[in-house]
Structure formats: C-alpha cells, structure tokens
Amino acid sequence: MRGKRHVEVIRIAVEQRKNILVAGSTGSGKTTFINAVLHELTLINPDDRVLIIEDTPELQCNVRNSVALLAVGRVSMLDCLRACMRLKPTRIVVGEVRGAEALSMLKAWNTGHPGGAASVHANDARSALIRLESLVAEATEAPQQQLIAEAVNVVVFVDNEPTIKAGRKVREVAVVVGYRNGAYELEYV
C-alpha cells in the first residue's frame, strides 16, 4: 500500500510544480526515477518548457518544448544553470548535483521556476538535504538551510533491492515541511 501512496504523492508533486530531490547511491536508480518523473510531466504538463542540465546525457524528456544543456569541457554545470535562466524555463531539471551549482539550482527553483528535479548521492532522505548543505557550502559560507527547506519540497530515496525484478526500490518519500531548531522537518509518506 505504501508504494501506491508514494506514486500518488509524486504525481501530485509533479502536477503542483513541487521540486523533487532524488537521493541514492551510485546505480540505485536515481536517473531512472527522474526519467519516470519526466514521463509523468509529459502526461500532466506537456507544454511546459523544461531545461535539462547534465554532464552526461542520460535524461529523456518528451515534452514539446525541452532544451538540454550539457556541461562538457570548459562549460560547467554552474555555467549551464546561469545560462538556462535566460532561456525562460518553466521547470529546471539537473541530472546530478555535485558541487557549488547546488546554490544556483536552489535559487532558480525558488525564483519563479518551481517543479524541477535533481539528484544527489546520499544514504536517505534527510541525508540528502544535509548533502545539499555541504554542496552549497562550496559556493558560500552563509548557512542556507532555510533556502534548502523552501526550495526542496519532496525528497525521494531510492536504493537497490535484489529481491524484486526491477532491482531497485523507492525506500522513502519525504515532504519537506521546513527547517526549525537546527533540523529539517520532514513528513514521511
């Protein structure tokens, strides 16, 4: 029953333009999950202008109006994020956040571009938010927990599961409620 509830919450998040952060280890299914979110987006909002930023082209978006920016050579993820703001995106999707570009992504999501998705390496939903803190710290020393809590609406943790055919499973879906008293407030679905 929990799996059905997870699907329902994620569909609502896509429909209501909530930002989704997908966490997991290497090979856990983060990219596959974001591709599923992009497929759902195609069904719900096929006219959105989706900007996809990656350093390795893996995401597949079939909306009518999508633009893929690739960070290669001397063009960084941060460069792509800055450039994408001039391309009038409706939603911004980042294949994998690994560094200082995390701050630019959060600011973009929080300034009129909700409904994005991104992935990070982390061990669970709460750790994903803490991981974002450390990535943001590469760009600024100022604490950004409030920005993270405002910009990230839903965290999905995926993990390997050898006992099922797909080999991967959504372990946690957490709605970010806020940041208070030095901790993220999460409601697990």
C-alpha positions as CSV (number, residue, x, y, z in Angstrom):
1,M,0.0,0.0,0.0
2,R,2.9,2.4,0.7
3,G,4.1,2.1,-2.9
4,K,0.7,3.3,-4.1
5,R,0.9,6.2,-1.7
6,H,4.4,7.1,-2.9
7,V,3.2,7.2,-6.5
8,E,0.2,9.4,-5.6
9,V,2.4,11.9,-3.7
10,I,4.9,12.1,-6.5
11,R,2.2,12.6,-9.2
12,I,0.7,15.4,-7.1
13,A,4.2,16.9,-6.6
14,V,4.7,17.0,-10.4
15,E,1.2,18.4,-11.0
16,Q,1.5,21.0,-8.3
17,R,5.0,22.1,-9.6
18,K,6.9,20.9,-6.5
19,N,10.7,20.5,-6.6
20,I,11.8,16.9,-6.2
21,L,15.2,15.8,-4.9
22,V,16.1,12.2,-5.6
23,A,18.8,10.6,-3.4
24,G,20.6,7.3,-3.5
25,S,23.9,5.7,-4.1
26,T,25.6,5.0,-7.5
27,G,23.5,2.7,-9.5
28,S,20.5,2.9,-7.2
29,G,18.1,4.2,-9.8
30,K,18.2,8.0,-9.4
31,T,18.4,8.7,-13.1
32,T,15.7,6.1,-13.9
33,F,13.5,7.7,-11.3
34,I,13.9,11.2,-12.7
35,N,13.2,9.8,-16.2
36,A,9.9,8.5,-14.7
37,V,9.2,11.9,-13.3
38,L,9.8,13.4,-16.7
39,H,7.5,10.9,-18.3
40,E,4.8,11.9,-15.8
41,L,5.4,15.5,-16.6
42,T,4.9,14.8,-20.2
43,L,1.4,13.4,-19.4
44,I,0.5,16.2,-16.9
45,N,2.0,19.3,-18.4
46,P,3.2,18.6,-22.0
47,D,3.5,22.3,-22.8
48,D,6.0,23.2,-20.1
49,R,9.4,24.4,-21.2
50,V,11.8,22.1,-19.5
51,L,15.5,22.8,-19.2
52,I,17.7,19.8,-18.5
53,I,21.2,20.2,-17.3
54,E,23.6,17.3,-17.2
55,D,27.3,16.4,-17.6
56,T,26.4,13.0,-19.1
57,P,23.3,12.9,-21.3
58,E,21.0,10.3,-19.6
59,L,17.7,12.1,-19.0
60,Q,14.9,11.7,-21.5
61,C,12.2,14.3,-21.8
62,N,9.4,14.2,-24.3
63,V,7.6,17.4,-23.6
64,R,7.1,19.6,-26.7
65,N,9.5,22.2,-25.5
66,S,12.6,20.9,-23.8
67,V,16.2,22.1,-24.0
68,A,19.2,20.1,-22.9
69,L,22.3,21.8,-21.8
70,L,25.5,19.7,-21.4
71,A,28.3,20.6,-19.1
72,V,31.4,19.5,-21.0
73,G,35.0,20.7,-21.3
74,R,35.2,24.3,-20.1
75,V,31.4,24.6,-19.7
76,S,30.5,23.7,-16.1
77,M,27.1,22.8,-14.5
78,L,27.2,26.2,-12.9
79,D,27.6,27.9,-16.4
80,C,24.7,25.9,-17.7
81,L,22.5,26.9,-14.7
82,R,23.3,30.5,-15.2
83,A,22.6,30.3,-19.0
84,C,19.4,28.4,-18.5
85,M,17.8,31.4,-16.7
86,R,18.0,33.3,-20.0
87,L,16.1,30.6,-21.8
88,K,12.8,31.1,-20.0
89,P,12.4,27.7,-18.4
90,T,9.2,26.6,-16.8
91,R,11.0,23.8,-15.0
92,I,14.7,23.1,-14.4
93,V,16.0,19.5,-14.1
94,V,19.6,18.8,-13.0
95,G,20.9,15.4,-13.7
96,E,23.1,15.2,-10.7
97,V,24.2,17.9,-8.3
98,R,27.8,17.5,-7.3
99,G,29.2,20.9,-6.3
100,A,28.7,24.7,-6.0
101,E,26.0,24.6,-8.7
102,A,23.6,23.4,-5.9
103,L,23.2,27.0,-4.7
104,S,22.3,28.3,-8.2
105,M,19.8,25.5,-8.6
106,L,18.1,26.2,-5.3
107,K,17.9,29.9,-6.1
108,A,16.5,29.2,-9.6
109,W,13.9,26.8,-8.1
110,N,13.0,29.5,-5.6
111,T,12.6,32.4,-8.1
112,G,9.7,31.5,-10.3
113,H,10.9,28.2,-11.7
114,P,9.3,25.5,-9.4
115,G,8.6,22.0,-10.5
116,G,12.2,20.9,-11.0
117,A,14.0,17.7,-10.2
118,A,17.6,16.8,-9.3
119,S,19.6,14.0,-7.8
120,V,22.3,13.7,-5.2
121,H,24.3,10.9,-3.6
122,A,23.0,10.3,-0.1
123,N,22.1,7.5,2.2
124,D,18.5,8.5,3.0
125,A,16.0,11.4,2.6
126,R,17.3,13.5,5.5
127,S,20.9,12.9,4.5
128,A,20.1,14.3,1.0
129,L,19.3,17.7,2.5
130,I,22.4,17.7,4.6
131,R,24.4,16.7,1.5
132,L,22.9,19.7,-0.3
133,E,24.1,21.9,2.6
134,S,27.7,20.7,2.0
135,L,27.4,21.3,-1.7
136,V,26.0,24.8,-1.2
137,A,28.9,25.4,1.2
138,E,31.2,25.1,-1.8
139,A,29.6,28.3,-3.1
140,T,29.1,30.3,0.1
141,E,29.9,30.2,3.8
142,A,26.5,31.6,4.7
143,P,24.1,29.0,6.1
144,Q,21.4,28.1,3.6
145,Q,19.2,25.6,5.4
146,Q,16.2,27.9,5.1
147,L,16.7,28.2,1.3
148,I,17.0,24.4,1.1
149,A,13.9,23.8,3.1
150,E,12.0,26.3,0.9
151,A,13.3,25.1,-2.4
152,V,13.1,21.3,-1.9
153,N,9.6,20.2,-1.5
154,V,9.9,16.4,-1.8
155,V,12.8,14.0,-1.2
156,V,12.7,10.5,-2.7
157,F,15.3,8.0,-1.6
158,V,15.9,5.1,-3.9
159,D,18.0,2.0,-3.2
160,N,19.0,-1.4,-4.6
161,E,16.6,-4.2,-3.9
162,P,17.8,-7.6,-5.3
163,T,14.6,-9.4,-4.3
164,I,12.4,-7.6,-6.8
165,K,12.6,-7.8,-10.6
166,A,13.5,-4.1,-11.1
167,G,16.4,-4.5,-8.7
168,R,15.6,-1.0,-7.2
169,K,13.1,0.3,-4.8
170,V,11.8,3.7,-3.5
171,R,12.6,3.4,0.2
172,E,11.5,6.8,1.4
173,V,9.3,9.7,0.2
174,A,9.5,12.7,2.5
175,V,7.7,16.0,2.2
176,V,9.9,18.9,3.5
177,V,7.9,20.9,5.9
178,G,10.6,23.4,7.0
179,Y,13.8,23.9,9.0
180,R,13.5,24.6,12.7
181,N,15.8,24.3,15.7
182,G,18.7,23.1,13.7
183,A,16.9,20.3,11.9
184,Y,14.9,19.7,8.8
185,E,11.2,18.9,9.4
186,L,10.1,16.0,7.2
187,E,6.8,14.2,6.9
188,Y,7.4,10.7,5.6
189,V,4.7,9.3,3.3
